[in-house]
Amino acid sequence: MDSLTEQIIAAAIEVHRILGPGLLESIYEEALCYELTQWRKKCRSGS
C-alpha cells in the first residue's frame, strides 16, 4: 500500500472511532473530508 492510501484509511478509521456507527453516509463523508484537510490533503465531496 502506498502512503496516500494508508493516510486515507487512517483518516477513515479516526472518523469512525470518533463518530461511531449508525450515521448517514453523508455525515461520514463530510467528516472524512474535514479530517483529510486537517492532514493537508485535498478532498472533494461526491455530492
Backbone torsions as a table, in degrees:
resi	resn	phi	psi	omega
1	MET	NA	140.6	178.7
2	ASP	-85.5	169.9	-174.5
3	SER	-61.5	-41.6	-179.5
4	LEU	-62.7	-44.0	178.3
5	THR	-60.1	-44.4	179.2
6	GLU	-61.8	-39.0	179.4
7	GLN	-67.6	-40.2	179.1
8	ILE	-65.2	-44.2	178.4
9	ILE	-63.0	-43.4	178.9
10	ALA	-61.8	-40.6	178.6
11	ALA	-65.3	-41.4	179.0
12	ALA	-64.2	-41.2	177.8
13	ILE	-63.8	-41.6	179.3
14	GLU	-62.9	-44.1	178.3
15	VAL	-60.3	-46.5	-178.8
16	HIS	-66.7	-36.1	178.5
17	ARG	-63.2	-41.3	-177.9
18	ILE	-75.7	-46.9	-174.3
19	LEU	-85.1	-28.8	-177.8
20	GLY	78.8	-179.8	-177.3
21	PRO	-83.7	165.2	168.3
22	GLY	96.9	2.7	179.6
23	LEU	-93.3	168.5	176.9
24	LEU	-69.0	150.2	179.7
25	GLU	-56.8	-37.2	-178.5
26	SER	-62.4	-32.4	177.9
27	ILE	-67.5	-46.2	178.5
28	TYR	-63.6	-38.7	-180.0
29	GLU	-62.1	-46.3	179.2
30	GLU	-63.8	-43.0	180.0
31	ALA	-65.9	-38.9	178.7
32	LEU	-65.9	-42.3	176.8
33	CYS	-59.8	-43.7	178.4
34	TYR	-60.7	-47.7	-178.6
35	GLU	-60.7	-43.2	-179.8
36	LEU	-65.2	-37.8	178.2
37	THR	-67.4	-29.7	175.3
38	GLN	-66.0	-27.2	178.2
39	TRP	-92.2	13.0	179.3
40	ARG	62.8	37.9	174.7
41	LYS	-111.6	145.1	177.2
42	LYS	-80.3	145.9	-179.6
43	CYS	-142.0	138.4	177.5
44	ARG	-128.7	127.4	-178.5
45	SER	-71.0	145.2	178.2
46	GLY	-82.9	-10.3	-177.5
47	SER	-95.4	NA	NA
